Amino acid sequence: MKRIHQNNDYLLVEGEVYAVGTSDGREFSQMIFTGRKQFNGKPMMTFKTLQTGKTLVVNPSFHTFSMQEDPHPLPEELESKVDVHIQNKIKGDHQWER
């Protein structure tokens, strides 16, 4: 009896951020890959949004592409960077007046 070779090479890494495309032309960006689950006996890929944590479940049959992305800063991180930039600019403006 011949043993059947299954291709189990997983391309997506859990915890990494991806842009995910589906066969209907939709694109979901900044999605964290959380793993695989069975749904009605079919394997599904699960993702969570980086910003809100909402779950996306994709049937591999309708999966068109996944592209690894660098995570964008969260709004609170942007806010603190803007505050530091403004403070540095104010300090710089005061130095010019001297």
Contact map, one row per residue, 1 for C-alpha under 8 A:
11100000000000000000000000000000000000000000000000000000000000000000000000000000000000000000000000
11110000000000000000000000000000000000000000000000000000000000000000000000000000000000000000000000
11111000000000000000000000000000000000000000000000000000000000000000000000000000000000000000000000
01111100000000000000000000000000000000000000000000000000000000000000000000000000000000000000000000
00111110000000000000000000000000000000000000000000000000000000000000000000000000000000000000000000
00011111000000000000000000000000000000000000000000000000000000000000000000000000000000000000000000
00001111100000000000000000000000000000000000000000000000000000000000000000000000000000000000000000
00000111110000000000000000000000000000000000000000000000000000000000000000000000000000000000000000
00000011111000000000000000000000000000000000000000000000000000000000000000000000000000000000000000
00000001111110000000000000000000000000000000000000000000000000000000000000000000000000000000000000
00000000111110000000000000000000000000000000000000000000000000000000000000000000000000000000000000
00000000011111010000000000000000100000000000000000000000000000000000000000000000000000000000000000
00000000011111110000000000000000100000000000000000000000000000000000000000000000000000000000000000
00000000000111110000000000000001111000000000000000000000000000000000000000000000000000000000000000
00000000000011111000000000000001110000000000000000000000000000000000000000000000000000000000000000
00000000000111111100000000000001100000000000000000000000000000000001000000000000000000000000000000
00000000000000111110000000000111100000000000000001000000000000000001111000000000000000000000000000
00000000000000011111000000001111100000000000000000000000000000000111100000000000000000000000000000
00000000000000001111100000111110000000000000000000000000000000001111100000000000000000000000000000
00000000000000000111110000111010000000000000000000000000000000111110000000000000000000000000000000
00000000000000000011111011110000000000000000000000000000000000111100000000000000000000000000000000
00000000000000000001111111100000000000000000000000000000000001111000000000000000000000000000000000
00000000000000000000111111000000000000000000000000000000000001110000000000000000000000000000000000
00000000000000000000011111000000000000000000000000000000000001000000000000000000000000000000000000
00000000000000000000111111100000000000000000000000000000000000000000000000000000000000000000000000
00000000000000000000111111110000000000000000000000000000000000000000000000000000000000000000000000
00000000000000000011110011111000000000000000000000000000000000000000000000000000000000000000000000
00000000000000000011100001111110000000000000000000000000000000000000000000000000000000000000000000
00000000000000000111000000111110000000000000000000000000000000000000000000000000000000000000000000
00000000000000001110000000011111000000000000000011100000000000000000101100000000000000000000000000
00000000000000001111000000011111100000000000001111000000000000000000000000000000000000000000000000
00000000000001111100000000000111110000000000001111000000000000000000000000000000000000000000000000
00000000000111111100000000000011111000000000111100000000000000000000000000000000000000000000000000
00000000000001100000000000000001111100000000111100000000000000000000000000000000000000000000000000
00000000000001000000000000000000111110000000111000000000000000000000000000000000000000000000000000
00000000000000000000000000000000011111000011110000000000000000000000000000000000000000000000000000
00000000000000000000000000000000001111100011110000000000000000000000000000000000000000000000000000
00000000000000000000000000000000000111111111000000000000000000000000000000000000000000000000000000
00000000000000000000000000000000000011111111000000000000000000000000000000000000000000000000000000
00000000000000000000000000000000000001111100000000000000000000000000000000000000000000000000000000
00000000000000000000000000000000000001111110000000000000000000000000000000000000000000000000000000
00000000000000000000000000000000000001111111000000000000000000000000000000000000000000000000000000
00000000000000000000000000000000000111101111100000000000001100000000000000000000000000000000000000
00000000000000000000000000000000000111100111110000000000111100000000000000000000000000000000000000
00000000000000000000000000000000111110000011111000000000111100000000000000000000000000000000000000
00000000000000000000000000000000111110000001111100000011110000000000000000000000000000000000000000
00000000000000000000000000000011111000000000111110000011100000000000000000000000000000000000000000
00000000000000000000000000000011110000000000011111001111000000000000000000000000000000000000000000
00000000000000000000000000000111000000000000001111111111000000000000000000000000000000000000000000
00000000000000001000000000000111000000000000000111111000000000000000001000000000000000000000000000
00000000000000000000000000000100000000000000000011111000000000000000000001000000000000000000000000
00000000000000000000000000000000000000000000000011111100000000000000000000000000000000000000000000
00000000000000000000000000000000000000000000000111111110000000000000000000000000000000000000000000
00000000000000000000000000000000000000000000000110011111000000000000000000000000000000000000000000
00000000000000000000000000000000000000000000011110001111100000000000000000000000000000000000000000
00000000000000000000000000000000000000000000011110000111110000000000000000000000000000000000000000
00000000000000000000000000000000000000000001111000000011111000000000000000000000000000000000000000
00000000000000000000000000000000000000000001110000000001111101100000000000000000000000000000000000
00000000000000000000000000000000000000000011100000000000111111100000000000000000000000000000000000
00000000000000000000000000000000000000000011100000000000011111100000000000000000000000000000000000
00000000000000000000000000000000000000000000000000000000001111100000000000000000000000000000000000
00000000000000000000011100000000000000000000000000000000011111110000000000000000000000000000000000
00000000000000000001111000000000000000000000000000000000011111111000000000000000000000000000000000
00000000000000000001111000000000000000000000000000000000000001111100000000000000000000000000000000
00000000000000000011110000000000000000000000000000000000000000111110000000000000000000000000000000
00000000000000000111100000000000000000000000000000000000000000011111000000000000000000000000000000
00000000000000000111000000000000000000000000000000000000000000001111100000000000000000000000000000
00000000000000011110000000000000000000000000000000000000000000000111110000000000000000000000000000
00000000000000001110000000000100000000000000000000000000000000000011111000000000000000000000000000
00000000000000001000000000000000000000000000000000000000000000000001111100000000000000000000000000
00000000000000001000000000000100000000000000000001000000000000000000111110000000000000000000000000
00000000000000000000000000000100000000000000000000000000000000000000011111000000000000000000000000
00000000000000000000000000000000000000000000000000000000000000000000001111101100000000000000000000
00000000000000000000000000000000000000000000000000100000000000000000000111111100000000000000000000
00000000000000000000000000000000000000000000000000000000000000000000000011111110000000000000000000
00000000000000000000000000000000000000000000000000000000000000000000000001111111000000000000000000
00000000000000000000000000000000000000000000000000000000000000000000000011111111100000000000000000
00000000000000000000000000000000000000000000000000000000000000000000000011111111110000000000000000
00000000000000000000000000000000000000000000000000000000000000000000000000111111111000000000000000
00000000000000000000000000000000000000000000000000000000000000000000000000011111111100000000000000
00000000000000000000000000000000000000000000000000000000000000000000000000001111111110000000000000
00000000000000000000000000000000000000000000000000000000000000000000000000000111111111000000000000
00000000000000000000000000000000000000000000000000000000000000000000000000000011111111100000000000
00000000000000000000000000000000000000000000000000000000000000000000000000000001111111110000000000
00000000000000000000000000000000000000000000000000000000000000000000000000000000111111111000000000
00000000000000000000000000000000000000000000000000000000000000000000000000000000011111111100000000
00000000000000000000000000000000000000000000000000000000000000000000000000000000001111111110000000
00000000000000000000000000000000000000000000000000000000000000000000000000000000000111111111000000
00000000000000000000000000000000000000000000000000000000000000000000000000000000000011111111100000
00000000000000000000000000000000000000000000000000000000000000000000000000000000000001111111110000
00000000000000000000000000000000000000000000000000000000000000000000000000000000000000111111111000
00000000000000000000000000000000000000000000000000000000000000000000000000000000000000011111111100
00000000000000000000000000000000000000000000000000000000000000000000000000000000000000001111111110
00000000000000000000000000000000000000000000000000000000000000000000000000000000000000000111111111
00000000000000000000000000000000000000000000000000000000000000000000000000000000000000000011111111
00000000000000000000000000000000000000000000000000000000000000000000000000000000000000000001111111
00000000000000000000000000000000000000000000000000000000000000000000000000000000000000000000111111
00000000000000000000000000000000000000000000000000000000000000000000000000000000000000000000011111
